[in-house]
Amino acid sequence: PAKRTVVVQSPERDTLTFKAIDRVTNFAGLKPGQLVDVRYYRVTDYLVAKTTPEVTEMAREMVRDPARAPGLPGTQMRARLWLLEGMVVRVDMAARKVEIVDPNGGGIVRSPWIKTPEGQFELAKFQPGDMISMVFSERSAFAITPVR
């Protein structure tokens, strides 16, 4: 509740985690096990590249500058951007994802699905051992309606 995060088990996809923006005024009334209809902005890749000093600076500037974030439909708000960087362990072209070693904890992190043609083009170039930087938008729920 403190982070306004909701986890939804989707029949079409995996378990999805959403940040409920302030526009979701019924957040406190949501209960585990409820069937809900969620309107949301999906995770989208905004930068997928091998790490260089220039890429690192560009990625950090993108995350620092909220004006670069996409607008959330039907709101005056913008999605939050976040940075994922580390060393490539495995590239999964079928899933359009990459697994990297998190430099902050050493664990293996699987990226979100890389959707843009530009991101997929860069993904195909990655090899194990490459250092990479990626910027994604946060999956944001802007309406959560209980169905039952």
Disulfide bonds with the S-S distance in Angstrom:
none
